[in-house]
Amino acid sequence: MGLAPTELSSEYIGMSSVVHRALQRMVRLRPGLARFAWARAPNAVRRRLSRWVYPIAAGERSPGFVLKVPAGLSVRPSDVALAVPSENRAVPAPGDATGASVAIATTGNRELLRFCLRALVRNTPSPSLEIIVVDNGSTDGTRALLESFAAEESRLVVIRNEENLGFARATNQALRVARGAYAVLLNDDTVVGPGWLSRLVAHLEADPRLGLICPATNQIGNAAKIAVDYATFDEMESFAAARAVDFSGRRRELRTLALFCAVARRDVLERAGLLDERYAVGMFEDDDLCETLRRAGYSFAVADDAFVHHVGQATLSKLDDARYLATWNENRRRFEKKWNQRWRPPE
């Protein structure tokens, strides 16, 4: 489905190396100043500079709001009651979340993973749900946490790597053993709200050309980000339940999706070849997957009636600015060479 890697055309001419290095130095040494200037720059300037300063200047590097999920929560019952359609508008019925496999790659994020799993079990009541966690060489007690969860939760499957193989390779490990008709790529720094999966599946069932769909969220670098007003897990659940009603059946097309939480038909991902494992550590495997699917005729959307809380960059924030930016640039060049096109920042 994808195209073979090619060289960039002769028309692809970037800024001079002198200006390039100066920009890199500014965002590495003074990221706060870079973000301040970026937020106030005209759109035309940001478009011209985005390929060089985007990953540092566009947002904070450190994790955002950690939503703590209380221990001992009971499993939330079926969420059918949340599917109240708005008047005078055709709305797809909530999808059956059975036959779905959730793939989670984790590296040294024990507490965030704990909250993620608690919310996932509570707000995804389907007995046939499969949760596949790939422990990517964690040394912070994640293994003990997963053993404890597995003893109580029969839907949990654990894969252990002795070293960090990167996000794409670990996620592919989970996808290759997944059995569900639907595949969910979920970050370990997320907390799902009620009705999240049934609504995402409903949108896929309503449109066979929809390749990937994600929920609305509080923290992400594209138009899936919305304003929120909650401060606790209980408040987040109420917020998500209200959106499920108020925005029932609504979705917005996006040019690309971030894989903090994305759902696809598993056979579609398999035909796409899963994630390209050449994107070291992480970054750009989501752009790459979207480009593969786009060239096969698929579209992408954010479901406004599904909500998932996201901390943001819980793993990548552990890299210092210099290594983060170097990895980002390396993977950007890899993406541009493979697809023979200039990378465009998200909407």
Sequence and secondary structure as in RCSB ss.txt:
>XXXX:A:sequence
MGLAPTELSSEYIGMSSVVHRALQRMVRLRPGLARFAWARAPNAVRRRLSRWVYPIAAGERSPGFVLKVPAGLSV
RPSDVALAVPSENRAVPAPGDATGASVAIATTGNRELLRFCLRALVRNTPSPSLEIIVVDNGSTDGTRALLESFA
AEESRLVVIRNEENLGFARATNQALRVARGAYAVLLNDDTVVGPGWLSRLVAHLEADPRLGLICPATNQIGNAAK
IAVDYATFDEMESFAAARAVDFSGRRRELRTLALFCAVARRDVLERAGLLDERYAVGMFEDDDLCETLRRAGYSF
AVADDAFVHHVGQATLSKLDDARYLATWNENRRRFEKKWNQRWRPPE
>XXXX:A:secstr
         TT     HHHHHHHHHHHHH HHHHHHHHHHS HHHHHHHHHHHHHHHTS SS        TT   
    GGG    TTS        TTEEEEEEESS HHHHHHHHHHHHHH   TT EEEEEEES  SSHHHHHHHHH
HH TTEEEEEESS   HHHHHHHHHHH  SSEEEEE TTEEE TTHHHHHHHHHHH TTEEEEEEEBSS SSTTB
      SHHHHHHHHHHHHHHTTT EEEES   TTEEEEEHHHHHHTTSS TTS SSSSHHHHHHHHHHHTT EE
EEEEEEEEEE   TTGGGS HHHHHHHHHHHHHHHHHHHTS      
